[in-house]
Amino acid sequence: MTATFTPVSAPEQDRHNLIALVAEIERAQQQEDVEGFLSLFAPTAVWVNGAGRRLIGLEEISEFTRRVLPGAMAGGSVTYEVEHIAFITPDVALTGVRQQYLDAAGKPLAEDGAGSPSYLWSRTDGTWKIVAGQNTAVSDGR
């Protein structure tokens, strides 16, 4: 799938950078890299996890991540594919992502193995960080 962008005139380098950051989320999840994952967040970020729990601030996100990420990929893996990037301003963008959990053999899990996270990114001093995220499970009734 090729990602779509709004506006279509958004700078190509920004699009590539955001796609690379989502790839870094994927890598950090697959390798259970807590520090790598946490490095993507702004200090004041708000994160809603897949179970709907809202975590406010990097300290709370860190506490949760340090508890759940180690060992999370023991029975499989996960992939992330950017479906859409919306540039709200030149320094604020939303990435819409398709997330797929895989079993140990690399096969997609049933409906409960898919997600549709959104990440709101803000660029400060040239660096994009997640300022808000919603990790939403996809039900059968998409």
Phi and psi in degrees as a GROMACS rama.xvg file:
@    title "Ramachandran Plot"
@    xaxis  label "Phi"
@    yaxis  label "Psi"
@TYPE xy
-98.9999  131.295  THR-2
-66.5326  149.279  ALA-3
-104.887  159.688  THR-4
-137.767  143.418  PHE-5
-133.626  134.47  THR-6
-69.107  158.116  PRO-7
-65.6755  -18.158  VAL-8
-85.5712  5.10989  SER-9
-56.8245  141.515  ALA-10
-56.0913  132.945  PRO-11
-58.5257  -39.5819  GLU-12
-62.594  -39.5655  GLN-13
-64.3134  -41.7078  ASP-14
-60.3023  -47.02  ARG-15
-62.7481  -41.3473  HIS-16
-61.9859  -43.4842  ASN-17
-68.9503  -38.8829  LEU-18
-62.7897  -40.4308  ILE-19
-65.1632  -35.3515  ALA-20
-68.6808  -38.1972  LEU-21
-65.8406  -37.0418  VAL-22
-62.3343  -33.2316  ALA-23
-70.22  -35.272  GLU-24
-59.8159  -47.5653  ILE-25
-57.3993  -48.9715  GLU-26
-60.6827  -45.5843  ARG-27
-62.8555  -39.8238  ALA-28
-66.0486  -49.8261  GLN-29
-59.4245  -38.256  GLN-30
-95.7699  5.61578  GLN-31
52.5521  42.21  GLU-32
-89.1689  90.3054  ASP-33
-58.4567  -50.2709  VAL-34
-64.5791  -40.114  GLU-35
-62.3104  -41.8476  GLY-36
-64.6065  -48.2592  PHE-37
-66.2751  -27.1297  LEU-38
-66.2217  -13.1398  SER-39
-84.7616  -8.59216  LEU-40
-100.255  144.352  PHE-41
-74.367  154.153  ALA-42
-57.1302  -30.7654  PRO-43
-102.071  17.1514  THR-44
-59.585  153.328  ALA-45
-119.825  129.898  VAL-46
-129.568  129.134  TRP-47
-109.008  116.62  VAL-48
-77.991  176.569  ASN-49
-60.758  -22.3505  GLY-50
-90.8295  0.667723  ALA-51
89.8622  7.84733  GLY-52
-81.7625  126.778  ARG-53
-88.4856  126.975  ARG-54
-115.317  126.441  LEU-55
-115.058  119.075  ILE-56
90.4835  152.52  GLY-57
-62.2598  -32.453  LEU-58
-62.5938  -45.8216  GLU-59
-69.986  -39.2436  GLU-60
-62.9025  -41.2984  ILE-61
-63.1556  -46.534  SER-62
-57.829  -46.8505  GLU-63
-64.2573  -47.968  PHE-64
-63.0426  -41.5582  THR-65
-64.2673  -24.5824  ARG-66
-85.5805  -36.217  ARG-67
-105.321  -26.3552  VAL-68
-72.3998  -44.0589  LEU-69
-60.8548  122.627  PRO-70
90.8254  -7.49631  GLY-71
-65.9657  -25.708  ALA-72
-102.624  15.5401  MET-73
-59.2679  -33.6351  ALA-74
-104.197  10.911  GLY-75
170.512  -146.866  GLY-76
-154.332  -171.263  SER-77
-151.041  147.934  VAL-78
-124.314  153.389  THR-79
-130.141  132.412  TYR-80
-131.519  122.585  GLU-81
-70.5774  124.126  VAL-82
-97.9945  -34.6669  GLU-83
-154.486  144.327  HIS-84
-126.682  124.743  ILE-85
-112.65  119.252  ALA-86
-88.4872  111.833  PHE-87
-79.7014  -42.0078  ILE-88
-139.145  174.619  THR-89
-60.4195  -22.4532  PRO-90
-116.304  13.2504  ASP-91
-137.151  127.107  VAL-92
-142.793  149.735  ALA-93
-112.785  127.198  LEU-94
-106.102  127.435  THR-95
-99.5696  127.704  GLY-96
-126.491  144.69  VAL-97
-100.371  125.555  ARG-98
-114.509  133.273  GLN-99
-132.736  121.334  GLN-100
-85.8081  142.603  TYR-101
-121.943  150.031  LEU-102
-79.0235  -178.19  ASP-103
-62.1408  -24.5848  ALA-104
-87.9144  -1.08618  ALA-105
87.9245  9.92291  GLY-106
-90.3017  140.47  LYS-107
-59.5898  137.779  PRO-108
-72.6812  163.821  LEU-109
-58.7535  -169.5  ALA-110
-48.0497  -34.1966  GLU-111
-73.652  0.229159  ASP-112
-101.374  9.7645  GLY-113
-114.752  151.208  ALA-114
-142.1  166.027  GLY-115
-136.895  63.8211  SER-116
-70.0825  152.213  PRO-117
-123.715  136.41  SER-118
-123.885  126.063  TYR-119
-97.5553  120.323  LEU-120
-109.172  143.825  TRP-121
-128.576  138.589  SER-122
-104.181  123.457  ARG-123
-128.04  129.833  THR-124
51.9126  37.2497  ASP-125
84.1284  -1.08437  GLY-126
-113.507  126.657  THR-127
-84.3083  133.854  TRP-128
-134.904  150.235  LYS-129
-73.8869  125.959  ILE-130
-106.113  -19.8649  VAL-131
-157.488  144.738  ALA-132
-149.377  146.5  GLY-133
-130.284  115.092  GLN-134
-100.716  91.348  ASN-135
-98.9815  128.431  THR-136
-71.2502  149.548  ALA-137
-103.416  123.336  VAL-138
-89.3496  173.982  SER-139
-61.7939  -24.2515  ASP-140
-90.5555  28.0361  GLY-141
